[in-house]
Amino acid sequence: MRKIIIFIFGMFLSSKIYSCQFIENKDYNVINNKVEYMPKITKFFSFLCPYCYQEEIKFHINDLLQKKMKEKYMINKYHVNFLGNELGKNLTHMWCIAQLLGIENKILLPMFEGVQKYHTINNKEKIKQLFIKVTGIGEKDYDKLWNSFSVKMLMEKEEKSLKDTKIQNIPTMVIKGKYIINNYEIKANSINEFIEKYYSLIKFLIKK
């Protein structure tokens, strides 16, 4: 759990005069070797991370950001393997299936709740059962996708992204495969103010 950044509960504690000028090594860090193949906006998270759960389910940070960005920019969510040993790897595997089918939003809440609220998701078979229940996909189709080359390649790509960016903390947003946003530096008195500042920083880094 040392690899999880605690920022959700502190981001509303204080405010500061907002400026459009953001500071390197404070508001964001720069990756030495830009990861060219990554999407413009990549969010690293885990279903096993309590702060990711708070961000997604309680504060709806990513939904609010995506709504703010509309379709101009899309947040691509990559699940990490460094939490939960085998369970974490199986959750990553499942998430890649959801990505391939384009149903990430359909499975996100049920899987988070199964893992962290109800504690019913604790092995590969339980992951499969919930996925089938929520999405309506057949068991044979799920198994076929689980063993498919396409899912395997997607997993390898996302694992490589994690390795190349050297991300060790979650939740973490990476812009253009080059800039890592320091969430805990975004101070605000409300969710709306936080979203405005977060969005401004994303736009700044995209244009940088």
C-alpha positions as CSV (number, residue, x, y, z in Angstrom):
1,M,0.0,0.0,0.0
2,R,3.1,2.3,0.1
3,K,2.7,2.8,-3.6
4,I,-0.6,4.7,-3.3
5,I,-0.6,8.4,-3.1
6,I,-3.0,9.9,-0.5
7,F,-4.4,13.0,-2.1
8,I,-8.2,12.8,-2.1
9,F,-8.7,13.8,1.5
10,G,-6.3,16.7,1.5
11,M,-7.2,18.3,-1.8
12,F,-9.9,20.4,-0.2
13,L,-8.1,21.5,2.9
14,S,-6.6,24.7,1.6
15,S,-6.8,27.0,-1.4
16,K,-4.3,29.3,-3.0
17,I,-4.4,32.0,-5.6
18,Y,-4.9,30.3,-8.9
19,S,-2.6,30.9,-11.8
20,C,-2.4,29.6,-15.3
21,Q,1.3,29.1,-14.8
22,F,2.2,25.7,-13.6
23,I,5.6,24.7,-12.1
24,E,7.7,21.7,-13.1
25,N,8.6,19.4,-10.2
26,K,5.7,20.8,-8.2
27,D,2.5,20.7,-10.2
28,Y,3.9,18.1,-12.5
29,N,7.0,16.0,-13.1
30,V,8.7,15.2,-16.5
31,I,9.5,11.7,-17.6
32,N,13.1,11.7,-18.9
33,N,12.3,9.6,-21.9
34,K,9.0,10.4,-23.4
35,V,6.8,7.3,-24.1
36,E,5.7,8.1,-27.6
37,Y,3.2,5.2,-28.1
38,M,1.0,6.2,-25.1
39,P,-2.4,7.9,-25.5
40,K,-2.6,11.6,-24.9
41,I,-4.2,11.2,-21.4
42,T,-3.6,8.0,-19.4
43,K,-4.9,7.3,-15.9
44,F,-3.2,4.5,-14.0
45,F,-5.4,2.9,-11.3
46,S,-6.3,-0.3,-9.5
47,F,-9.5,-1.8,-8.3
48,L,-7.5,-2.7,-5.1
49,C,-6.6,0.9,-4.4
50,P,-8.9,2.6,-1.8
51,Y,-8.0,6.1,-3.1
52,C,-8.8,5.1,-6.7
53,Y,-12.2,3.9,-5.3
54,Q,-12.8,7.2,-3.5
55,E,-11.8,9.2,-6.6
56,E,-14.1,7.2,-9.0
57,I,-17.1,6.4,-6.8
58,K,-17.3,9.1,-4.1
59,F,-15.9,12.2,-5.8
60,H,-16.4,11.1,-9.4
61,I,-13.3,13.0,-10.4
62,N,-12.7,11.2,-13.7
63,D,-16.4,11.4,-14.8
64,L,-16.4,15.2,-14.0
65,L,-13.1,15.7,-15.9
66,Q,-14.4,13.8,-18.9
67,K,-17.6,15.8,-18.9
68,K,-15.5,18.9,-18.8
69,M,-13.3,17.8,-21.7
70,K,-16.4,16.5,-23.6
71,E,-15.0,14.5,-26.6
72,K,-12.0,16.8,-27.2
73,Y,-9.8,14.6,-25.0
74,M,-10.4,11.1,-23.7
75,I,-9.1,9.6,-20.5
76,N,-7.6,6.2,-21.1
77,K,-7.6,4.1,-17.9
78,Y,-4.8,1.5,-17.4
79,H,-5.0,-1.0,-14.6
80,V,-1.7,-1.7,-12.7
81,N,-0.4,-5.0,-11.5
82,F,1.7,-3.9,-8.5
83,L,-1.1,-4.3,-6.0
84,G,-2.7,-7.6,-5.0
85,N,-0.3,-10.1,-6.5
86,E,-2.3,-12.7,-8.6
87,L,-5.7,-10.9,-7.9
88,G,-4.2,-7.7,-9.2
89,K,-3.0,-9.4,-12.4
90,N,-6.4,-11.1,-12.9
91,L,-8.1,-7.7,-12.5
92,T,-5.8,-6.2,-15.1
93,H,-6.6,-9.1,-17.5
94,M,-10.3,-8.6,-17.0
95,W,-9.9,-4.8,-17.5
96,C,-8.2,-5.4,-20.9
97,I,-11.2,-7.5,-22.0
98,A,-13.5,-4.6,-21.0
99,Q,-11.3,-2.2,-22.9
100,L,-11.3,-4.4,-26.0
101,L,-15.2,-4.6,-25.9
102,G,-15.5,-0.8,-25.1
103,I,-17.5,-1.5,-21.9
104,E,-15.2,-0.1,-19.3
105,N,-17.8,2.2,-17.8
106,K,-20.2,-0.7,-17.5
107,I,-17.9,-2.8,-15.4
108,L,-16.1,-0.1,-13.4
109,L,-18.5,0.5,-10.5
110,P,-19.6,-3.1,-10.0
111,M,-16.0,-4.3,-9.9
112,F,-14.9,-1.6,-7.5
113,E,-17.8,-2.4,-5.2
114,G,-17.2,-6.1,-5.5
115,V,-13.6,-5.7,-4.5
116,Q,-13.8,-2.9,-1.9
117,K,-17.4,-2.5,-0.6
118,Y,-18.8,-6.1,-0.6
119,H,-15.4,-8.0,-0.6
120,T,-16.9,-10.6,-2.9
121,I,-14.2,-10.4,-5.6
122,N,-11.2,-12.3,-4.4
123,N,-10.2,-14.6,-7.2
124,K,-10.2,-15.2,-10.9
125,E,-13.5,-17.1,-10.9
126,K,-15.4,-14.4,-9.0
127,I,-14.1,-11.7,-11.4
128,K,-15.4,-13.8,-14.3
129,Q,-18.8,-14.4,-12.7
130,L,-19.3,-10.6,-12.0
131,F,-18.2,-9.7,-15.5
132,I,-20.7,-12.1,-17.1
133,K,-23.5,-11.0,-14.8
134,V,-22.9,-7.3,-15.4
135,T,-22.2,-7.4,-19.2
136,G,-24.3,-10.3,-20.3
137,I,-21.4,-11.8,-22.3
138,G,-21.5,-15.6,-22.6
139,E,-19.0,-17.7,-20.6
140,K,-17.5,-19.2,-23.7
141,D,-17.0,-15.7,-25.3
142,Y,-15.4,-14.5,-22.0
143,D,-13.0,-17.5,-21.9
144,K,-12.2,-17.0,-25.6
145,L,-11.4,-13.3,-25.0
146,W,-9.4,-14.2,-21.8
147,N,-7.1,-16.4,-23.9
148,S,-7.1,-14.2,-27.0
149,F,-4.0,-12.7,-28.7
150,S,-5.7,-9.3,-28.8
151,V,-6.1,-9.1,-25.0
152,K,-2.6,-10.5,-24.5
153,M,-1.2,-7.7,-26.7
154,L,-3.2,-5.1,-24.9
155,M,-2.0,-6.3,-21.5
156,E,1.6,-6.2,-22.7
157,K,1.2,-2.7,-24.0
158,E,-0.2,-1.4,-20.7
159,E,2.4,-3.3,-18.7
160,K,5.1,-1.7,-20.9
161,S,3.6,1.7,-20.4
162,L,3.8,1.2,-16.6
163,K,7.4,0.1,-16.9
164,D,8.5,2.9,-19.3
165,T,6.8,5.7,-17.3
166,K,8.2,4.2,-14.0
167,I,4.8,4.9,-12.3
168,Q,4.9,3.6,-8.7
169,N,2.0,5.6,-7.2
170,I,-1.8,5.5,-8.0
171,P,-4.1,7.1,-8.9
172,T,-1.8,8.9,-11.4
173,M,-2.5,10.8,-14.6
174,V,0.1,10.9,-17.4
175,I,-0.1,13.4,-20.2
176,K,1.4,12.7,-23.7
177,G,3.6,10.0,-22.2
178,K,5.8,12.7,-20.8
179,Y,4.2,14.6,-17.9
180,I,3.0,13.1,-14.6
181,I,0.4,15.2,-12.7
182,N,1.0,15.7,-9.0
183,N,-2.6,15.4,-7.8
184,Y,-1.9,16.4,-4.2
185,E,-0.6,19.8,-5.3
186,I,-4.0,20.8,-6.7
187,K,-5.6,22.6,-3.7
188,A,-9.2,23.6,-3.8
189,N,-12.2,24.3,-1.6
190,S,-14.7,22.4,-3.7
191,I,-15.0,19.6,-6.2
192,N,-15.8,22.1,-9.0
193,E,-12.8,24.2,-8.2
194,F,-10.6,21.1,-8.1
195,I,-11.9,20.0,-11.5
196,E,-11.3,23.4,-13.0
197,K,-7.7,23.5,-11.9
198,Y,-7.1,19.9,-12.9
199,Y,-8.5,20.5,-16.3
200,S,-6.5,23.7,-16.8
201,L,-3.3,21.7,-15.9
202,I,-4.2,19.0,-18.4
203,K,-4.7,21.5,-21.1
204,F,-1.5,23.3,-20.2
205,L,0.5,20.0,-20.5
206,I,-1.2,18.9,-23.7
207,K,-0.2,22.1,-25.4
208,K,3.3,22.1,-23.9
